């Protein structure tokens, strides 16, 4: 993220409240894909808590 701020010269946004809000939105937006992947993994683990390894492997293979 810091590299993107430097590359696009977004440091100037820090001088105003509106710019800070915009940077916060940018940071939030960049974090959403990672958050979604983590939630999907945790939901998959919770759903298959009592399943055997063979059942989990079969389900993963069906998804691909």
PDB file of N, CA, C, O and CB in Angstrom:
ATOM      1  N   UNK A   1       0.807  -1.198   0.000  1.00  0.00           N
ATOM      2  CA  UNK A   1       0.000   0.000   0.000  1.00  0.00           C
ATOM      3  C   UNK A   1       0.853   1.266   0.000  1.00  0.00           C
ATOM      4  O   UNK A   1       0.562   2.178  -0.774  1.00  0.00           O
ATOM      5  CB  UNK A   1      -0.920  -0.004   1.191  1.00  0.00           C
ATOM      6  N   UNK A   2       1.883   1.366   0.823  1.00  0.00           N
ATOM      7  CA  UNK A   2       2.671   2.607   0.803  1.00  0.00           C
ATOM      8  C   UNK A   2       3.281   2.875  -0.559  1.00  0.00           C
ATOM      9  O   UNK A   2       3.414   4.029  -0.965  1.00  0.00           O
ATOM     10  CB  UNK A   2       3.771   2.549   1.846  1.00  0.00           C
ATOM     11  N   UNK A   3       3.649   1.832  -1.261  1.00  0.00           N
ATOM     12  CA  UNK A   3       4.239   2.037  -2.583  1.00  0.00           C
ATOM     13  C   UNK A   3       3.215   2.637  -3.544  1.00  0.00           C
ATOM     14  O   UNK A   3       3.557   3.487  -4.366  1.00  0.00           O
ATOM     15  CB  UNK A   3       4.781   0.711  -3.144  1.00  0.00           C
ATOM     16  N   UNK A   4       1.976   2.203  -3.442  1.00  0.00           N
ATOM     17  CA  UNK A   4       0.935   2.768  -4.310  1.00  0.00           C
ATOM     18  C   UNK A   4       0.719   4.242  -3.992  1.00  0.00           C
ATOM     19  O   UNK A   4       0.501   5.045  -4.900  1.00  0.00           O
ATOM     20  CB  UNK A   4      -0.389   1.989  -4.151  1.00  0.00           C
ATOM     21  N   UNK A   5       0.775   4.602  -2.725  1.00  0.00           N
ATOM     22  CA  UNK A   5       0.610   6.000  -2.333  1.00  0.00           C
ATOM     23  C   UNK A   5       1.745   6.835  -2.911  1.00  0.00           C
ATOM     24  O   UNK A   5       1.514   7.929  -3.428  1.00  0.00           O
ATOM     25  CB  UNK A   5       0.563   6.139  -0.793  1.00  0.00           C
ATOM     26  N   UNK A   6       2.955   6.328  -2.826  1.00  0.00           N
ATOM     27  CA  UNK A   6       4.102   7.063  -3.371  1.00  0.00           C
ATOM     28  C   UNK A   6       4.056   7.098  -4.892  1.00  0.00           C
ATOM     29  O   UNK A   6       4.331   8.136  -5.494  1.00  0.00           O
ATOM     30  CB  UNK A   6       5.418   6.431  -2.901  1.00  0.00           C
ATOM     31  N   UNK A   7       3.717   5.992  -5.511  1.00  0.00           N
ATOM     32  CA  UNK A   7       3.702   5.919  -6.967  1.00  0.00           C
ATOM     33  C   UNK A   7       2.689   6.898  -7.558  1.00  0.00           C
ATOM     34  O   UNK A   7       2.979   7.581  -8.540  1.00  0.00           O
ATOM     35  CB  UNK A   7       3.386   4.493  -7.423  1.00  0.00           C
ATOM     36  N   UNK A   8       1.507   6.964  -6.960  1.00  0.00           N
ATOM     37  CA  UNK A   8       0.461   7.854  -7.472  1.00  0.00           C
ATOM     38  C   UNK A   8       0.494   9.241  -6.829  1.00  0.00           C
ATOM     39  O   UNK A   8      -0.387  10.066  -7.069  1.00  0.00           O
ATOM     40  CB  UNK A   8      -0.899   7.227  -7.247  1.00  0.00           C
ATOM     41  N   UNK A   9       1.513   9.487  -6.014  1.00  0.00           N
ATOM     42  CA  UNK A   9       1.718  10.787  -5.354  1.00  0.00           C
ATOM     43  C   UNK A   9       0.483  11.218  -4.550  1.00  0.00           C
ATOM     44  O   UNK A   9      -0.007  12.339  -4.685  1.00  0.00           O
ATOM     45  CB  UNK A   9       2.058  11.864  -6.402  1.00  0.00           C
ATOM     46  N   UNK A  10       0.003  10.309  -3.722  1.00  0.00           N
ATOM     47  CA  UNK A  10      -1.192  10.582  -2.929  1.00  0.00           C
ATOM     48  C   UNK A  10      -0.855  11.181  -1.559  1.00  0.00           C
ATOM     49  O   UNK A  10      -1.754  11.390  -0.744  1.00  0.00           O
ATOM     50  CB  UNK A  10      -1.993   9.304  -2.749  1.00  0.00           C
ATOM     51  N   UNK A  11       0.430  11.460  -1.296  1.00  0.00           N
ATOM     52  CA  UNK A  11       0.815  12.045  -0.016  1.00  0.00           C
ATOM     53  C   UNK A  11       0.144  13.397   0.192  1.00  0.00           C
ATOM     54  O   UNK A  11      -0.128  13.788   1.327  1.00  0.00           O
ATOM     55  CB  UNK A  11       2.334  12.194   0.065  1.00  0.00           C
ATOM     56  N   UNK A  12      -0.123  14.108  -0.896  1.00  0.00           N
ATOM     57  CA  UNK A  12      -0.737  15.427  -0.798  1.00  0.00           C
ATOM     58  C   UNK A  12      -2.157  15.351  -0.232  1.00  0.00           C
ATOM     59  O   UNK A  12      -2.668  16.344   0.286  1.00  0.00           O
ATOM     60  CB  UNK A  12      -0.757  16.096  -2.167  1.00  0.00           C
ATOM     61  N   UNK A  13      -2.794  14.188  -0.327  1.00  0.00           N
ATOM     62  CA  UNK A  13      -4.146  14.019   0.185  1.00  0.00           C
ATOM     63  C   UNK A  13      -4.198  14.177   1.700  1.00  0.00           C
ATOM     64  O   UNK A  13      -5.254  14.478   2.256  1.00  0.00           O
ATOM     65  CB  UNK A  13      -4.690  12.659  -0.213  1.00  0.00           C
ATOM     66  N   UNK A  14      -3.063  13.977   2.373  1.00  0.00           N
ATOM     67  CA  UNK A  14      -3.029  14.014   3.825  1.00  0.00           C
ATOM     68  C   UNK A  14      -3.246  15.436   4.352  1.00  0.00           C
ATOM     69  O   UNK A  14      -3.531  15.617   5.536  1.00  0.00           O
ATOM     70  CB  UNK A  14      -1.701  13.461   4.332  1.00  0.00           C
ATOM     71  N   UNK A  15      -3.117  16.427   3.501  1.00  0.00           N
ATOM     72  CA  UNK A  15      -3.240  17.819   3.928  1.00  0.00           C
ATOM     73  C   UNK A  15      -4.672  18.237   4.228  1.00  0.00           C
ATOM     74  O   UNK A  15      -4.885  19.305   4.802  1.00  0.00           O
ATOM     75  CB  UNK A  15      -2.677  18.719   2.876  1.00  0.00           C
ATOM     76  N   UNK A  16      -5.652  17.433   3.862  1.00  0.00           N
ATOM     77  CA  UNK A  16      -7.046  17.813   4.112  1.00  0.00           C
ATOM     78  C   UNK A  16      -7.812  16.639   4.712  1.00  0.00           C
ATOM     79  O   UNK A  16      -7.430  15.479   4.559  1.00  0.00           O
ATOM     80  CB  UNK A  16      -7.728  18.288   2.805  1.00  0.00           C
ATOM     81  N   UNK A  17      -8.888  16.966   5.390  1.00  0.00           N
ATOM     82  CA  UNK A  17      -9.731  15.927   5.995  1.00  0.00           C
ATOM     83  C   UNK A  17     -10.339  15.045   4.914  1.00  0.00           C
ATOM     84  O   UNK A  17     -10.406  13.825   5.066  1.00  0.00           O
ATOM     85  CB  UNK A  17     -10.846  16.558   6.858  1.00  0.00           C
ATOM     86  N   UNK A  18     -10.777  15.656   3.837  1.00  0.00           N
ATOM     87  CA  UNK A  18     -11.368  14.894   2.735  1.00  0.00           C
ATOM     88  C   UNK A  18     -10.356  13.917   2.153  1.00  0.00           C
ATOM     89  O   UNK A  18     -10.698  12.780   1.827  1.00  0.00           O
ATOM     90  CB  UNK A  18     -11.882  15.841   1.636  1.00  0.00           C
ATOM     91  N   UNK A  19      -9.118  14.359   2.026  1.00  0.00           N
ATOM     92  CA  UNK A  19      -8.066  13.482   1.515  1.00  0.00           C
ATOM     93  C   UNK A  19      -7.794  12.319   2.442  1.00  0.00           C
ATOM     94  O   UNK A  19      -7.576  11.196   1.987  1.00  0.00           O
ATOM     95  CB  UNK A  19      -6.796  14.262   1.297  1.00  0.00           C
ATOM     96  N   UNK A  20      -7.803  12.579   3.743  1.00  0.00           N
ATOM     97  CA  UNK A  20      -7.600  11.490   4.708  1.00  0.00           C
ATOM     98  C   UNK A  20      -8.730  10.465   4.632  1.00  0.00           C
ATOM     99  O   UNK A  20      -8.490   9.261   4.712  1.00  0.00           O
ATOM    100  CB  UNK A  20      -7.497  12.052   6.135  1.00  0.00           C
ATOM    101  N   UNK A  21      -9.954  10.947   4.477  1.00  0.00           N
ATOM    102  CA  UNK A  21     -11.092  10.033   4.339  1.00  0.00           C
ATOM    103  C   UNK A  21     -10.942   9.206   3.061  1.00  0.00           C
ATOM    104  O   UNK A  21     -11.219   8.006   3.058  1.00  0.00           O
ATOM    105  CB  UNK A  21     -12.435  10.821   4.322  1.00  0.00           C
ATOM    106  N   UNK A  22     -10.508   9.842   1.989  1.00  0.00           N
ATOM    107  CA  UNK A  22     -10.308   9.125   0.726  1.00  0.00           C
ATOM    108  C   UNK A  22      -9.211   8.070   0.859  1.00  0.00           C
ATOM    109  O   UNK A  22      -9.361   6.960   0.348  1.00  0.00           O
ATOM    110  CB  UNK A  22      -9.956  10.110  -0.397  1.00  0.00           C
ATOM    111  N   UNK A  23      -8.112   8.400   1.537  1.00  0.00           N
ATOM    112  CA  UNK A  23      -7.048   7.414   1.756  1.00  0.00           C
ATOM    113  C   UNK A  23      -7.554   6.259   2.619  1.00  0.00           C
ATOM    114  O   UNK A  23      -7.212   5.101   2.378  1.00  0.00           O
ATOM    115  CB  UNK A  23      -5.821   8.079   2.420  1.00  0.00           C
ATOM    116  N   UNK A  24      -8.362   6.578   3.619  1.00  0.00           N
ATOM    117  CA  UNK A  24      -8.943   5.518   4.439  1.00  0.00           C
ATOM    118  C   UNK A  24      -9.827   4.592   3.618  1.00  0.00           C
ATOM    119  O   UNK A  24      -9.800   3.375   3.804  1.00  0.00           O
ATOM    120  CB  UNK A  24      -9.746   6.117   5.581  1.00  0.00           C
ATOM    121  N   UNK A  25     -10.607   5.163   2.714  1.00  0.00           N
ATOM    122  CA  UNK A  25     -11.431   4.345   1.826  1.00  0.00           C
ATOM    123  C   UNK A  25     -10.595   3.481   0.906  1.00  0.00           C
ATOM    124  O   UNK A  25     -10.949   2.334   0.635  1.00  0.00           O
ATOM    125  CB  UNK A  25     -12.343   5.221   1.007  1.00  0.00           C
ATOM    126  N   UNK A  26      -9.493   4.021   0.426  1.00  0.00           N
ATOM    127  CA  UNK A  26      -8.587   3.264  -0.438  1.00  0.00           C
ATOM    128  C   UNK A  26      -7.971   2.089   0.326  1.00  0.00           C
ATOM    129  O   UNK A  26      -7.891   0.975  -0.192  1.00  0.00           O
ATOM    130  CB  UNK A  26      -7.476   4.184  -0.993  1.00  0.00           C
ATOM    131  N   UNK A  27      -7.543   2.347   1.547  1.00  0.00           N
ATOM    132  CA  UNK A  27      -6.967   1.284   2.377  1.00  0.00           C
ATOM    133  C   UNK A  27      -8.022   0.215   2.662  1.00  0.00           C
ATOM    134  O   UNK A  27      -7.737  -0.980   2.583  1.00  0.00           O
ATOM    135  CB  UNK A  27      -6.410   1.865   3.706  1.00  0.00           C
ATOM    136  N   UNK A  28      -9.240   0.648   2.995  1.00  0.00           N
ATOM    137  CA  UNK A  28     -10.331  -0.290   3.261  1.00  0.00           C
ATOM    138  C   UNK A  28     -10.620  -1.147   2.032  1.00  0.00           C
ATOM    139  O   UNK A  28     -10.771  -2.364   2.134  1.00  0.00           O
ATOM    140  CB  UNK A  28     -11.599   0.466   3.689  1.00  0.00           C
ATOM    141  N   UNK A  29     -10.696  -0.501   0.872  1.00  0.00           N
ATOM    142  CA  UNK A  29     -10.977  -1.223  -0.370  1.00  0.00           C
ATOM    143  C   UNK A  29      -9.899  -2.232  -0.717  1.00  0.00           C
ATOM    144  O   UNK A  29     -10.197  -3.312  -1.226  1.00  0.00           O
ATOM    145  CB  UNK A  29     -11.135  -0.250  -1.506  1.00  0.00           C
ATOM    146  N   UNK A  30      -8.649  -1.889  -0.447  1.00  0.00           N
ATOM    147  CA  UNK A  30      -7.547  -2.815  -0.729  1.00  0.00           C
ATOM    148  C   UNK A  30      -7.570  -4.013   0.218  1.00  0.00           C
ATOM    149  O   UNK A  30      -7.080  -5.084  -0.140  1.00  0.00           O
ATOM    150  CB  UNK A  30      -6.201  -2.090  -0.619  1.00  0.00           C
ATOM    151  N   UNK A  31      -8.122  -3.856   1.404  1.00  0.00           N
ATOM    152  CA  UNK A  31      -8.160  -4.949   2.365  1.00  0.00           C
ATOM    153  C   UNK A  31      -9.323  -5.904   2.180  1.00  0.00           C
ATOM    154  O   UNK A  31      -9.297  -7.010   2.719  1.00  0.00           O
ATOM    155  CB  UNK A  31      -8.205  -4.398   3.730  1.00  0.00           C
ATOM    156  N   UNK A  32     -10.341  -5.506   1.433  1.00  0.00           N
ATOM    157  CA  UNK A  32     -11.535  -6.344   1.282  1.00  0.00           C
ATOM    158  C   UNK A  32     -11.272  -7.713   0.653  1.00  0.00           C
ATOM    159  O   UNK A  32     -11.799  -8.705   1.157  1.00  0.00           O
ATOM    160  CB  UNK A  32     -12.543  -5.618   0.455  1.00  0.00           C
ATOM    161  N   UNK A  33     -10.487  -7.818  -0.420  1.00  0.00           N
ATOM    162  CA  UNK A  33     -10.265  -9.160  -0.986  1.00  0.00           C
ATOM    163  C   UNK A  33      -9.602 -10.123  -0.002  1.00  0.00           C
ATOM    164  O   UNK A  33      -9.979 -11.293   0.065  1.00  0.00           O
ATOM    165  CB  UNK A  33      -9.410  -9.055  -2.233  1.00  0.00           C
ATOM    166  N   UNK A  34      -8.630  -9.648   0.753  1.00  0.00           N
ATOM    167  CA  UNK A  34      -7.980 -10.508   1.746  1.00  0.00           C
ATOM    168  C   UNK A  34      -8.945 -10.934   2.837  1.00  0.00           C
ATOM    169  O   UNK A  34      -8.932 -12.086   3.269  1.00  0.00           O
ATOM    170  CB  UNK A  34      -6.789  -9.794   2.365  1.00  0.00           C
ATOM    171  N   UNK A  35      -9.784 -10.002   3.283  1.00  0.00           N
ATOM    172  CA  UNK A  35     -10.777 -10.310   4.301  1.00  0.00           C
ATOM    173  C   UNK A  35     -11.751 -11.370   3.790  1.00  0.00           C
ATOM    174  O   UNK A  35     -12.104 -12.295   4.523  1.00  0.00           O
ATOM    175  CB  UNK A  35     -11.536  -9.038   4.718  1.00  0.00           C
ATOM    176  N   UNK A  36     -12.182 -11.239   2.546  1.00  0.00           N
ATOM    177  CA  UNK A  36     -13.132 -12.199   1.974  1.00  0.00           C
ATOM    178  C   UNK A  36     -12.520 -13.594   1.895  1.00  0.00           C
ATOM    179  O   UNK A  36     -13.186 -14.580   2.211  1.00  0.00           O
ATOM    180  CB  UNK A  36     -13.581 -11.741   0.575  1.00  0.00           C
ATOM    181  N   UNK A  37     -11.275 -13.686   1.483  1.00  0.00           N
ATOM    182  CA  UNK A  37     -10.611 -15.000   1.389  1.00  0.00           C
ATOM    183  C   UNK A  37     -10.502 -15.643   2.764  1.00  0.00           C
ATOM    184  O   UNK A  37     -10.777 -16.833   2.916  1.00  0.00           O
ATOM    185  CB  UNK A  37      -9.203 -14.861   0.757  1.00  0.00           C
ATOM    186  N   UNK A  38     -10.107 -14.870   3.762  1.00  0.00           N
ATOM    187  CA  UNK A  38      -9.994 -15.403   5.122  1.00  0.00           C
ATOM    188  C   UNK A  38     -11.347 -15.882   5.623  1.00  0.00           C
ATOM    189  O   UNK A  38     -11.425 -16.948   6.234  1.00  0.00           O
ATOM    190  CB  UNK A  38      -9.422 -14.342   6.077  1.00  0.00           C
ATOM    191  N   UNK A  39     -12.413 -15.128   5.384  1.00  0.00           N
ATOM    192  CA  UNK A  39     -13.747 -15.540   5.821  1.00  0.00           C
ATOM    193  C   UNK A  39     -14.176 -16.832   5.128  1.00  0.00           C
ATOM    194  O   UNK A  39     -14.744 -17.719   5.765  1.00  0.00           O
ATOM    195  CB  UNK A  39     -14.769 -14.427   5.542  1.00  0.00           C
ATOM    196  N   UNK A  40     -13.904 -16.942   3.816  1.00  0.00           N
ATOM    197  CA  UNK A  40     -14.267 -18.160   3.091  1.00  0.00           C
ATOM    198  C   UNK A  40     -13.537 -19.373   3.660  1.00  0.00           C
ATOM    199  O   UNK A  40     -14.125 -20.443   3.813  1.00  0.00           O
ATOM    200  CB  UNK A  40     -13.952 -18.007   1.596  1.00  0.00           C
ATOM    201  N   UNK A  41     -12.257 -19.202   3.971  1.00  0.00           N
ATOM    202  CA  UNK A  41     -11.481 -20.312   4.525  1.00  0.00           C
ATOM    203  C   UNK A  41     -12.038 -20.715   5.890  1.00  0.00           C
ATOM    204  O   UNK A  41     -12.226 -21.903   6.152  1.00  0.00           O
ATOM    205  CB  UNK A  41      -9.986 -19.927   4.645  1.00  0.00           C
ATOM    206  N   UNK A  42     -12.303 -19.741   6.760  1.00  0.00           N
ATOM    207  CA  UNK A  42     -12.833 -20.072   8.077  1.00  0.00           C
ATOM    208  C   UNK A  42     -14.212 -20.723   7.981  1.00  0.00           C
ATOM    209  O   UNK A  42     -14.504 -21.652   8.734  1.00  0.00           O
ATOM    210  CB  UNK A  42     -12.908 -18.819   8.943  1.00  0.00           C
ATOM    211  N   UNK A  43     -15.052 -20.260   7.081  1.00  0.00           N
ATOM    212  CA  UNK A  43     -16.369 -20.889   6.902  1.00  0.00           C
ATOM    213  C   UNK A  43     -16.233 -22.312   6.398  1.00  0.00           C
ATOM    214  O   UNK A  43     -16.977 -23.191   6.834  1.00  0.00           O
ATOM    215  CB  UNK A  43     -17.228 -20.077   5.932  1.00  0.00           C
ATOM    216  N   UNK A  44     -15.297 -22.561   5.486  1.00  0.00           N
ATOM    217  CA  UNK A  44     -15.063 -23.908   4.976  1.00  0.00           C
ATOM    218  C   UNK A  44     -14.590 -24.828   6.103  1.00  0.00           C
ATOM    219  O   UNK A  44     -15.054 -25.961   6.224  1.00  0.00           O
ATOM    220  CB  UNK A  44     -14.028 -23.881   3.832  1.00  0.00           C
ATOM    221  N   UNK A  45     -13.670 -24.333   6.918  1.00  0.00           N
ATOM    222  CA  UNK A  45     -13.165 -25.142   8.031  1.00  0.00           C
ATOM    223  C   UNK A  45     -14.286 -25.457   9.014  1.00  0.00           C
ATOM    224  O   UNK A  45     -14.412 -26.592   9.474  1.00  0.00           O
ATOM    225  CB  UNK A  45     -12.013 -24.415   8.753  1.00  0.00           C
ATOM    226  N   UNK A  46     -15.095 -24.459   9.334  1.00  0.00           N
ATOM    227  CA  UNK A  46     -16.194 -24.666  10.287  1.00  0.00           C
ATOM    228  C   UNK A  46     -17.223 -25.646   9.740  1.00  0.00           C
ATOM    229  O   UNK A  46     -17.740 -26.482  10.482  1.00  0.00           O
ATOM    230  CB  UNK A  46     -16.872 -23.331  10.620  1.00  0.00           C
ATOM    231  N   UNK A  47     -17.523 -25.550   8.454  1.00  0.00           N
ATOM    232  CA  UNK A  47     -18.513 -26.439   7.835  1.00  0.00           C
ATOM    233  C   UNK A  47     -18.017 -27.877   7.817  1.00  0.00           C
ATOM    234  O   UNK A  47     -18.819 -28.806   7.904  1.00  0.00           O
ATOM    235  CB  UNK A  47     -18.835 -25.976   6.407  1.00  0.00           C
ATOM    236  N   UNK A  48     -16.714 -28.075   7.705  1.00  0.00           N
ATOM    237  CA  UNK A  48     -16.134 -29.422   7.597  1.00  0.00           C
ATOM    238  C   UNK A  48     -15.419 -29.856   8.872  1.00  0.00           C
ATOM    239  O   UNK A  48     -14.498 -30.672   8.830  1.00  0.00           O
ATOM    240  CB  UNK A  48     -15.161 -29.477   6.430  1.00  0.00           C
ATOM    241  N   UNK A  49     -15.846 -29.307   9.999  1.00  0.00           N
ATOM    242  CA  UNK A  49     -15.179 -29.592  11.272  1.00  0.00           C
ATOM    243  C   UNK A  49     -15.177 -31.087  11.596  1.00  0.00           C
ATOM    244  O   UNK A  49     -14.159 -31.615  12.044  1.00  0.00           O
ATOM    245  CB  UNK A  49     -15.856 -28.820  12.401  1.00  0.00           C
ATOM    246  N   UNK A  50     -16.285 -31.769  11.379  1.00  0.00           N
ATOM    247  CA  UNK A  50     -16.403 -33.184  11.745  1.00  0.00           C
ATOM    248  C   UNK A  50     -16.162 -34.121  10.566  1.00  0.00           C
ATOM    249  O   UNK A  50     -16.310 -35.335  10.710  1.00  0.00           O
ATOM    250  CB  UNK A  50     -17.773 -33.450  12.327  1.00  0.00           C
ATOM    251  N   UNK A  51     -15.800 -33.593   9.423  1.00  0.00           N
ATOM    252  CA  UNK A  51     -15.596 -34.436   8.234  1.00  0.00           C
ATOM    253  C   UNK A  51     -14.211 -35.072   8.271  1.00  0.00           C
ATOM    254  O   UNK A  51     -13.271 -34.533   8.855  1.00  0.00           O
ATOM    255  CB  UNK A  51     -15.770 -33.608   6.933  1.00  0.00           C
ATOM    256  N   UNK A  52     -14.118 -36.211   7.642  1.00  0.00           N
ATOM    257  CA  UNK A  52     -12.837 -36.883   7.517  1.00  0.00           C
ATOM    258  C   UNK A  52     -12.017 -36.264   6.390  1.00  0.00           C
ATOM    259  O   UNK A  52     -12.538 -35.509   5.570  1.00  0.00           O
ATOM    260  CB  UNK A  52     -13.039 -38.381   7.273  1.00  0.00           C
ATOM    261  N   UNK A  53     -10.746 -36.591   6.362  1.00  0.00           N
ATOM    262  CA  UNK A  53      -9.846 -36.003   5.358  1.00  0.00           C
ATOM    263  C   UNK A  53     -10.272 -36.417   3.950  1.00  0.00           C
ATOM    264  O   UNK A  53     -10.130 -35.631   3.013  1.00  0.00           O
ATOM    265  CB  UNK A  53      -8.380 -36.434   5.620  1.00  0.00           C
ATOM    266  N   UNK A  54     -10.789 -37.629   3.784  1.00  0.00           N
ATOM    267  CA  UNK A  54     -11.223 -38.070   2.465  1.00  0.00           C
ATOM    268  C   UNK A  54     -12.433 -37.270   1.970  1.00  0.00           C
ATOM    269  O   UNK A  54     -12.530 -36.960   0.783  1.00  0.00           O
ATOM    270  CB  UNK A  54     -11.557 -39.559   2.496  1.00  0.00           C
ATOM    271  N   UNK A  55     -13.349 -36.939   2.877  1.00  0.00           N
ATOM    272  CA  UNK A  55     -14.513 -36.134   2.500  1.00  0.00           C
ATOM    273  C   UNK A  55     -14.109 -34.709   2.132  1.00  0.00           C
ATOM    274  O   UNK A  55     -14.636 -34.133   1.180  1.00  0.00           O
ATOM    275  CB  UNK A  55     -15.534 -36.109   3.642  1.00  0.00           C
ATOM    276  N   UNK A  56     -13.174 -34.150   2.888  1.00  0.00           N
ATOM    277  CA  UNK A  56     -12.696 -32.792   2.601  1.00  0.00           C
ATOM    278  C   UNK A  56     -11.976 -32.773   1.250  1.00  0.00           C
ATOM    279  O   UNK A  56     -12.181 -31.858   0.452  1.00  0.00           O
ATOM    280  CB  UNK A  56     -11.748 -32.288   3.732  1.00  0.00           C
ATOM    281  N   UNK A  57     -11.146 -33.765   0.994  1.00  0.00           N
ATOM    282  CA  UNK A  57     -10.421 -33.818  -0.273  1.00  0.00           C
ATOM    283  C   UNK A  57     -11.391 -33.961  -1.450  1.00  0.00           C
ATOM    284  O   UNK A  57     -11.188 -33.350  -2.499  1.00  0.00           O
ATOM    285  CB  UNK A  57      -9.416 -34.986  -0.267  1.00  0.00           C
ATOM    286  N   UNK A  58     -12.445 -34.766  -1.276  1.00  0.00           N
ATOM    287  CA  UNK A  58     -13.439 -34.917  -2.343  1.00  0.00           C
ATOM    288  C   UNK A  58     -14.150 -33.602  -2.614  1.00  0.00           C
ATOM    289  O   UNK A  58     -14.377 -33.254  -3.773  1.00  0.00           O
ATOM    290  CB  UNK A  58     -14.460 -36.000  -1.978  1.00  0.00           C
ATOM    291  N   UNK A  59     -14.509 -32.862  -1.564  1.00  0.00           N
ATOM    292  CA  UNK A  59     -15.196 -31.582  -1.743  1.00  0.00           C
ATOM    293  C   UNK A  59     -14.285 -30.564  -2.429  1.00  0.00           C
ATOM    294  O   UNK A  59     -14.730 -29.835  -3.315  1.00  0.00           O
ATOM    295  CB  UNK A  59     -15.674 -31.036  -0.385  1.00  0.00           C
ATOM    296  N   UNK A  60     -13.033 -30.509  -2.032  1.00  0.00           N
ATOM    297  CA  UNK A  60     -12.087 -29.579  -2.658  1.00  0.00           C
ATOM    298  C   UNK A  60     -11.889 -29.940  -4.128  1.00  0.00           C
ATOM    299  O   UNK A  60     -11.819 -29.058  -4.983  1.00  0.00           O
ATOM    300  CB  UNK A  60     -10.728 -29.593  -1.912  1.00  0.00           C
ATOM    301  N   UNK A  61     -11.800 -31.222  -4.416  1.00  0.00           N
ATOM    302  CA  UNK A  61     -11.610 -31.667  -5.800  1.00  0.00           C
ATOM    303  C   UNK A  61     -12.823 -31.311  -6.659  1.00  0.00           C
ATOM    304  O   UNK A  61     -12.666 -30.987  -7.836  1.00  0.00           O
ATOM    305  CB  UNK A  61     -11.356 -33.186  -5.846  1.00  0.00           C
ATOM    306  N   UNK A  62     -14.019 -31.365  -6.097  1.00  0.00           N
ATOM    307  CA  UNK A  62     -15.235 -31.018  -6.849  1.00  0.00           C
ATOM    308  C   UNK A  62     -15.280 -29.531  -7.193  1.00  0.00           C
ATOM    309  O   UNK A  62     -15.812 -29.149  -8.235  1.00  0.00           O
ATOM    310  CB  UNK A  62     -16.483 -31.401  -6.046  1.00  0.00           C
ATOM    311  N   UNK A  63     -14.726 -28.697  -6.321  1.00  0.00           N
ATOM    312  CA  UNK A  63     -14.729 -27.249  -6.540  1.00  0.00           C
ATOM    313  C   UNK A  63     -13.830 -26.894  -7.713  1.00  0.00           C
ATOM    314  O   UNK A  63     -14.152 -25.992  -8.486  1.00  0.00           O
ATOM    315  CB  UNK A  63     -14.272 -26.503  -5.271  1.00  0.00           C
ATOM    316  N   UNK A  64     -12.728 -27.575  -7.855  1.00  0.00           N
ATOM    317  CA  UNK A  64     -11.772 -27.267  -8.934  1.00  0.00           C
ATOM    318  C   UNK A  64     -12.342 -27.736 -10.193  1.00  0.00           C
ATOM    319  O   UNK A  64     -11.721 -27.588 -11.245  1.00  0.00           O
ATOM    320  CB  UNK A  64     -10.400 -27.897  -8.707  1.00  0.00           C
TER     321      UNK A  64
END
